Structures are given as C-alpha cells and as structure tokens.
C-alpha cells in the first residue's frame, strides 16, 4: 500500500494534469488581452491625432471667420 508521500505525489500529478488545459486556456486569454491592449493603445493614439486635426481645422475656420468679418 502506498504511503502518504506516494499518495500526495499521485494526487499532485493528477491535479497538475487536470489543470493543464486550464493553464493553456489562461495563456491564450492572456495573449488575447495583450493584443487587445495593443489595439486600445493604437486607437487612443489615433483618436488623439483626430482631435488634433479637429482643433487645427477649428482654428483655421475661426481665423477665416475673423478675416471675413473684418472685411
């Protein structure tokens, strides 16, 4: 009959084997999250650039309106 250490080792091996698919799934989820975080960072940069373009356009229109009103 196996002793306590043998039983603990067998239980540990079974648990590790059962957890392997969970670990693999978590790794896949983490890779997806990394990709999402990169995408979000890119989107933030794009939105910032868009707002900068909107501000430039607004400033140009304001200046044009000012010049037109001064005539």
Backbone as JSON Lines, residues from 0, in Angstrom:
{"i":0,"aa":"X","n":[0.84,-1.17,0.0],"ca":[0.0,0.0,0.0],"c":[0.89,1.24,0.0]}
{"i":1,"aa":"X","n":[0.51,2.25,-0.82],"ca":[1.35,3.46,-0.89],"c":[1.29,4.25,0.41]}
{"i":2,"aa":"X","n":[2.42,4.89,0.71],"ca":[2.43,5.71,1.92],"c":[1.88,7.11,1.6]}
{"i":3,"aa":"X","n":[1.86,7.96,2.61],"ca":[1.28,9.29,2.45],"c":[1.99,10.11,1.38]}
{"i":4,"aa":"X","n":[3.31,10.0,1.32],"ca":[4.07,10.75,0.3],"c":[3.7,10.29,-1.1]}
{"i":5,"aa":"X","n":[3.57,8.98,-1.27],"ca":[3.19,8.45,-2.58],"c":[1.79,8.93,-2.97]}
{"i":6,"aa":"X","n":[0.87,8.9,-2.01],"ca":[-0.49,9.37,-2.28],"c":[-0.5,10.86,-2.6]}
{"i":7,"aa":"X","n":[0.27,11.64,-1.86],"ca":[0.35,13.09,-2.11],"c":[0.94,13.35,-3.49]}
{"i":8,"aa":"X","n":[1.96,12.59,-3.87],"ca":[2.57,12.76,-5.19],"c":[1.6,12.37,-6.3]}
{"i":9,"aa":"X","n":[0.86,11.3,-6.1],"ca":[-0.12,10.88,-7.11],"c":[-1.22,11.94,-7.24]}
{"i":10,"aa":"X","n":[-1.69,12.44,-6.12],"ca":[-2.73,13.47,-6.14],"c":[-2.21,14.73,-6.83]}
{"i":11,"aa":"X","n":[-1.0,15.13,-6.52],"ca":[-0.39,16.29,-7.15],"c":[-0.3,16.11,-8.66]}
{"i":12,"aa":"X","n":[0.11,14.91,-9.09],"ca":[0.23,14.63,-10.51],"c":[-1.14,14.7,-11.2]}
{"i":13,"aa":"X","n":[-2.15,14.16,-10.57],"ca":[-3.5,14.18,-11.14],"c":[-4.01,15.62,-11.24]}
{"i":14,"aa":"X","n":[-3.8,16.39,-10.19],"ca":[-4.26,17.78,-10.19],"c":[-3.53,18.58,-11.28]}
{"i":15,"aa":"X","n":[-2.23,18.39,-11.39],"ca":[-1.47,19.1,-12.42],"c":[-1.95,18.73,-13.81]}
{"i":16,"aa":"X","n":[-2.25,17.46,-14.01],"ca":[-2.75,17.01,-15.31],"c":[-4.11,17.62,-15.6]}
{"i":17,"aa":"X","n":[-4.96,17.7,-14.6],"ca":[-6.3,18.27,-14.78],"c":[-6.22,19.78,-15.0]}
{"i":18,"aa":"X","n":[-5.24,20.42,-14.4],"ca":[-5.11,21.87,-14.53],"c":[-4.44,22.3,-15.83]}
{"i":19,"aa":"X","n":[-3.79,21.38,-16.52],"ca":[-3.05,21.74,-17.73],"c":[-3.94,22.43,-18.78]}
{"i":20,"aa":"X","n":[-5.14,21.91,-19.09],"ca":[-5.98,22.62,-20.06],"c":[-6.4,24.02,-19.58]}
{"i":21,"aa":"X","n":[-6.59,24.16,-18.28],"ca":[-6.95,25.46,-17.73],"c":[-5.79,26.43,-17.91]}
{"i":22,"aa":"X","n":[-4.59,25.97,-17.64],"ca":[-3.4,26.82,-17.83],"c":[-3.25,27.24,-19.28]}
{"i":23,"aa":"X","n":[-3.46,26.28,-20.19],"ca":[-3.35,26.59,-21.61],"c":[-4.39,27.63,-22.02]}
{"i":24,"aa":"X","n":[-5.6,27.47,-21.53],"ca":[-6.66,28.43,-21.85],"c":[-6.32,29.81,-21.29]}
{"i":25,"aa":"X","n":[-5.8,29.87,-20.08],"ca":[-5.39,31.14,-19.5],"c":[-4.28,31.8,-20.3]}
{"i":26,"aa":"X","n":[-3.36,31.02,-20.8],"ca":[-2.29,31.57,-21.63],"c":[-2.88,32.17,-22.91]}
{"i":27,"aa":"X","n":[-3.86,31.49,-23.5],"ca":[-4.5,32.02,-24.7],"c":[-5.24,33.31,-24.38]}
{"i":28,"aa":"X","n":[-5.93,33.34,-23.26],"ca":[-6.66,34.55,-22.85],"c":[-5.66,35.69,-22.63]}
{"i":29,"aa":"X","n":[-4.56,35.42,-22.0],"ca":[-3.55,36.45,-21.76],"c":[-2.98,36.98,-23.07]}
{"i":30,"aa":"X","n":[-2.76,36.1,-24.04],"ca":[-2.28,36.56,-25.36],"c":[-3.32,37.46,-26.02]}
{"i":31,"aa":"X","n":[-4.59,37.08,-25.91],"ca":[-5.65,37.91,-26.49],"c":[-5.72,39.26,-25.79]}
{"i":32,"aa":"X","n":[-5.59,39.25,-24.48],"ca":[-5.6,40.51,-23.73],"c":[-4.44,41.41,-24.13]}
{"i":33,"aa":"X","n":[-3.27,40.81,-24.33],"ca":[-2.12,41.59,-24.79],"c":[-2.43,42.25,-26.13]}
{"i":34,"aa":"X","n":[-3.04,41.5,-27.04],"ca":[-3.39,42.05,-28.35],"c":[-4.43,43.16,-28.21]}
{"i":35,"aa":"X","n":[-5.4,42.96,-27.34],"ca":[-6.43,43.98,-27.13],"c":[-5.8,45.25,-26.55]}
{"i":36,"aa":"X","n":[-4.89,45.08,-25.6],"ca":[-4.22,46.25,-25.01],"c":[-3.43,47.01,-26.07]}
{"i":37,"aa":"X","n":[-2.77,46.31,-26.97],"ca":[-2.04,46.98,-28.06],"c":[-3.01,47.71,-28.97]}
{"i":38,"aa":"X","n":[-4.14,47.07,-29.28],"ca":[-5.14,47.7,-30.14],"c":[-5.71,48.95,-29.49]}
{"i":39,"aa":"X","n":[-5.98,48.89,-28.2],"ca":[-6.52,50.04,-27.47],"c":[-5.5,51.19,-27.49]}
{"i":40,"aa":"X","n":[-4.25,50.88,-27.3],"ca":[-3.21,51.91,-27.33],"c":[-3.16,52.57,-28.71]}
{"i":41,"aa":"X","n":[-3.27,51.77,-29.76],"ca":[-3.27,52.31,-31.12],"c":[-4.49,53.19,-31.35]}
{"i":42,"aa":"X","n":[-5.64,52.74,-30.89],"ca":[-6.87,53.52,-31.04],"c":[-6.75,54.85,-30.3]}
{"i":43,"aa":"X","n":[-6.19,54.82,-29.1],"ca":[-6.01,56.06,-28.33],"c":[-5.14,57.04,-29.1]}
{"i":44,"aa":"X","n":[-4.06,56.55,-29.69],"ca":[-3.19,57.43,-30.48],"c":[-3.94,58.0,-31.68]}
{"i":45,"aa":"X","n":[-4.73,57.15,-32.34],"ca":[-5.5,57.6,-33.49],"c":[-6.52,58.66,-33.09]}
{"i":46,"aa":"X","n":[-7.2,58.45,-31.99],"ca":[-8.2,59.42,-31.52],"c":[-7.53,60.74,-31.16]}
{"i":47,"aa":"X","n":[-6.37,60.65,-30.53],"ca":[-5.63,61.87,-30.19],"c":[-5.28,62.64,-31.46]}
{"i":48,"aa":"X","n":[-4.81,61.93,-32.46],"ca":[-4.46,62.58,-33.74],"c":[-5.7,63.2,-34.38]}
{"i":49,"aa":"X","n":[-6.82,62.52,-34.31],"ca":[-8.06,63.05,-34.87],"c":[-8.46,64.34,-34.16]}
{"i":50,"aa":"X","n":[-8.38,64.35,-32.83],"ca":[-8.73,65.56,-32.09],"c":[-7.77,66.7,-32.42]}
{"i":51,"aa":"X","n":[-6.51,66.39,-32.62],"ca":[-5.55,67.43,-33.02],"c":[-5.93,67.99,-34.39]}
{"i":52,"aa":"X","n":[-6.32,67.13,-35.31],"ca":[-6.76,67.59,-36.64],"c":[-8.02,68.44,-36.53]}
{"i":53,"aa":"X","n":[-8.96,68.03,-35.67],"ca":[-10.19,68.81,-35.48],"c":[-9.85,70.18,-34.92]}
{"i":54,"aa":"X","n":[-8.94,70.24,-33.96],"ca":[-8.54,71.51,-33.38],"c":[-7.9,72.41,-34.44]}
{"i":55,"aa":"X","n":[-7.02,71.85,-35.26],"ca":[-6.4,72.64,-36.33],"c":[-7.46,73.18,-37.29]}
{"i":56,"aa":"X","n":[-8.39,72.33,-37.67],"ca":[-9.46,72.75,-38.57],"c":[-10.31,73.84,-37.93]}
{"i":57,"aa":"X","n":[-10.63,73.67,-36.66],"ca":[-11.42,74.66,-35.95],"c":[-10.68,76.0,-35.89]}
{"i":58,"aa":"X","n":[-9.39,75.95,-35.63],"ca":[-8.59,77.18,-35.58],"c":[-8.55,77.86,-36.95]}
{"i":59,"aa":"X","n":[-8.41,77.07,-38.0],"ca":[-8.41,77.64,-39.36],"c":[-9.75,78.29,-39.67]}
{"i":60,"aa":"X","n":[-10.84,77.61,-39.31],"ca":[-12.16,78.18,-39.57],"c":[-12.4,79.44,-38.76]}
{"i":61,"aa":"X","n":[-11.97,79.44,-37.52],"ca":[-12.11,80.63,-36.67],"c":[-11.34,81.8,-37.27]}
{"i":62,"aa":"X","n":[-10.12,81.54,-37.71],"ca":[-9.3,82.58,-38.33],"c":[-9.95,83.08,-39.62]}
{"i":63,"aa":"X","n":[-10.48,82.16,-40.41],"ca":[-11.14,82.55,-41.66],"c":[-12.38,83.4,-41.37]}
{"i":64,"aa":"X","n":[-13.15,83.02,-40.36],"ca":[-14.34,83.78,-39.97],"c":[-13.92,85.18,-39.49]}
{"i":65,"aa":"X","n":[-12.84,85.24,-38.73],"ca":[-12.35,86.52,-38.22],"c":[-11.95,87.43,-39.38]}
{"i":66,"aa":"X","n":[-11.25,86.89,-40.35],"ca":[-10.81,87.68,-41.5],"c":[-12.0,88.12,-42.34]}
{"i":67,"aa":"X","n":[-12.97,87.24,-42.51],"ca":[-14.15,87.58,-43.3],"c":[-14.96,88.67,-42.61]}
{"i":68,"aa":"X","n":[-15.07,88.59,-41.3],"ca":[-15.85,89.58,-40.56],"c":[-15.14,90.93,-40.55]}
{"i":69,"aa":"X","n":[-13.83,90.95,-40.66],"ca":[-13.07,92.19,-40.62],"c":[-13.16,92.95,-41.93]}
{"i":70,"aa":"X","n":[-13.57,92.33,-42.99],"ca":[-13.63,92.99,-44.3],"c":[-14.81,93.87,-44.43]}
